[in-house]
């Protein structure tokens, strides 16, 4: 066993020095654990913040007059709601153009301002300015400003 003389006859043996070293290493390890916990907490908070900033989008496939409703997947939708803020949102056309054109009266007429470009020869829809909608108590979205589209 090694002993080290320290000032006024105080001696430190190897066992005591090792115990001090062990305590210092434990403090360093605990500090690292605390840093890791803090990083994890910050990372979790950042992910939550990022998730809350992902814009909400809804896809609707039914309409009744100027009311849009019946949520669905993007694949089956005709109306995309975005910039949703409380009971207000923007909307635009989305979905299968061919199917929408074939069902013009049921899907497109009166819910879009098409600048009177629709004809039986129509093959394509050009999406213009978005319109605005407002959520009603029954869960349906009422069109307040028509979205613009053009047919070619």
C-alpha positions in Angstrom: 0.0 0.0 0.0 1.3 3.4 -1.0 1.1 6.4 1.3 1.7 10.0 0.5 2.9 12.5 3.0 0.9 15.8 2.9 2.0 18.8 5.0 1.9 18.6 8.9 2.2 14.8 9.2 -1.1 14.2 7.4 -0.9 11.1 5.2 -3.2 9.9 2.4 -3.2 6.3 1.6 -4.0 4.8 -1.8 -7.4 3.6 -0.6 -8.4 7.1 0.5 -7.1 8.7 -2.7 -9.0 6.1 -4.8 -12.2 6.8 -2.8 -11.8 10.6 -3.6 -11.2 9.8 -7.2 -14.3 7.5 -7.3 -16.4 10.3 -5.8 -15.1 12.9 -8.3 -15.8 10.5 -11.2 -19.3 9.8 -9.8 -20.0 13.6 -9.7 -18.8 13.9 -13.2 -21.0 11.0 -14.3 -24.1 12.4 -12.5 -23.4 15.8 -14.2 -23.3 14.0 -17.6 -26.6 12.2 -16.8 -28.2 15.6 -15.9 -26.9 17.1 -19.2 -28.4 14.1 -21.1 -31.7 14.5 -19.3 -31.7 18.2 -20.2 -30.9 17.5 -23.9 -33.7 14.9 -24.0 -36.1 17.4 -22.5 -35.1 20.1 -25.0 -35.4 17.7 -27.9 -38.8 16.5 -26.8 -40.0 20.1 -26.4 -38.6 21.0 -29.9 -40.4 18.0 -31.4 -43.7 19.0 -29.7 -43.2 22.6 -31.0 -42.5 21.3 -34.5 -45.5 19.0 -34.4 -47.8 21.9 -33.4 -46.5 24.0 -36.3 -47.3 21.4 -38.9 -50.2 22.9 -40.8 -53.5 21.1 -40.4 -55.2 20.1 -43.6 -58.6 18.5 -44.0 -59.9 16.8 -47.1 -63.7 16.8 -47.8 -65.6 15.0 -50.4 -69.3 16.1 -50.0 -71.2 19.3 -50.6 -74.7 20.5 -50.0 -75.2 24.0 -51.5 -72.4 26.1 -50.1 -71.6 23.6 -47.3 -68.6 21.3 -47.5 -68.4 18.2 -45.3 -67.5 14.5 -44.9 -63.8 14.2 -44.2 -61.9 11.7 -46.3 -58.4 10.9 -47.5 -56.8 13.1 -50.1 -57.4 10.4 -52.7 -61.2 10.7 -52.5 -61.5 14.4 -51.8 -62.6 17.3 -54.0 -62.1 20.1 -51.4 -58.9 20.8 -49.4 -59.1 22.9 -46.3 -55.9 24.5 -45.1 -54.7 27.5 -43.0 -57.2 26.3 -40.5 -57.5 28.8 -37.6 -60.3 28.0 -35.2 -63.5 28.1 -37.1 -62.1 29.7 -40.2 -60.1 28.2 -43.1 -59.1 28.5 -46.7 -60.2 26.0 -49.3 -59.3 25.0 -52.9 -60.0 22.2 -55.3 -58.1 19.0 -55.0 -58.7 15.5 -56.3 -59.4 13.7 -59.5 -60.0 16.3 -62.2 -61.6 13.9 -64.6 -64.1 12.6 -62.1 -64.8 16.2 -60.9 -65.4 17.4 -64.4 -67.7 14.5 -65.2 -69.7 15.4 -62.1 -69.5 19.2 -62.6 -73.0 20.0 -61.2 -72.6 18.0 -58.0 -68.9 18.8 -57.3 -67.8 22.1 -58.8 -70.8 24.2 -59.8 -71.5 27.1 -57.4 -68.7 26.2 -55.0 -66.0 27.6 -57.3 -65.8 30.8 -59.3 -64.9 29.2 -62.7 -65.2 32.5 -64.6 -67.7 30.8 -66.9 -64.9 28.7 -68.5 -66.7 25.4 -68.1 -67.8 23.6 -71.3 -68.4 20.0 -72.3 -64.9 20.0 -73.9 -63.3 20.8 -70.6 -60.3 18.4 -69.8 -58.3 20.2 -67.2 -58.8 22.3 -64.1 -56.4 25.2 -63.3 -56.4 26.1 -59.6 -56.5 29.8 -58.9 -57.0 31.9 -55.7 -58.2 30.0 -52.6 -61.6 30.7 -51.1 -62.6 31.0 -47.5 -64.9 28.9 -45.3 -66.3 29.0 -41.8 -67.1 26.1 -39.6 -70.7 25.8 -38.6 -72.1 24.3 -35.4 -73.2 21.2 -37.2 -69.5 20.5 -38.3 -70.0 21.5 -41.9 -67.9 24.2 -43.5 -69.8 27.1 -45.1 -68.2 28.8 -48.1 -67.8 32.6 -47.5 -65.7 33.5 -50.5 -65.5 31.3 -53.6 -62.2 29.8 -54.6 -61.2 30.4 -58.2 -60.6 27.8 -60.9 -60.4 27.8 -64.7 -61.2 25.1 -67.1 -59.2 24.3 -70.2 
